[in-house]
């Protein structure tokens, strides 16, 4: 059964077989640069985030994702720059991407800004199909040869925020990259998703605040993924939240502001389909550190 699950993951992530997939996150509302280059500099400080995700724990070859991002504002916060590294591994398929981001920020009012972001970099695709263990006396031309190649990438995004609201749209992959194989009828094509996300903070009392978030991802005009999340903030320190995904998953999120500079987050995902009988859920850990925390940010902490 586990072999069947691994092959299913591979068929989803490869051609003929579909395309190279955009990495999935549960804590996207706290890791904005991973989905939108215009998010760069939003923390008004030099900010670094490490995120690790293990999907379907207990299933051999299940997806694993590691992300590192760092970004900072420049020149009195009018410009921002950032770097983003992502590694996404599914079975014998290992994908990596590296992007540099640039954002131009327009100050609409004391608490509102509109940012336009660009990113450029490259992505690599390494599929070692020769390592697959196939059934005896079986020869499948689709999995007969390995794939190893790199391609450039460009992306674009827009991000708006004020004290209580944020909204963004991004196209992280604008180039129609194709990772070819020797067989003409088999290709690996990179997805071109359109990502929209938004959130709003509602003050319930001095102690409690509620923040609904949503993310809509449309992949190549055919696949639609929707995520609705609700987070409760307690005393400006502890976030407790839950998400529902249209890909049949439920997420539980726990996030704590340990200090003014250090933030720690964890999420647990439960698959609500036939895979649930074979895996032990998905786990995602996030660490964020802001190296230069301005005084005004301490008085008015970022809620996203």
Secondary structure, DSSP 4 states (H G I P E B T S, - for coil): -HHHHHHHHHHHHSTTT-EEPPP--S-GGG-GGGT-GGGTTTTSS-EEEEEEEE-STTSTT--EEEEEEEEEEETTTTEEEEEEEEEEEETTEEEEEEEEEEEEEEE-SSS-EEEEEEEEEEEEEEE-GGG--PPTT---GGGSS-EEEEEEEEEEEEEEE-SSEEEEEEES--S--EEE-SSTT-EEEE--EEEEEEEEEEE-SSSEEEEEEEEEEEETTTEEEEEEEEEEEETTTEEEEEEEETTTEEEEEEEEE-SSSEEEEEEEEEE-SGGGGT---EEEEEEEEESS--HHHHHS----
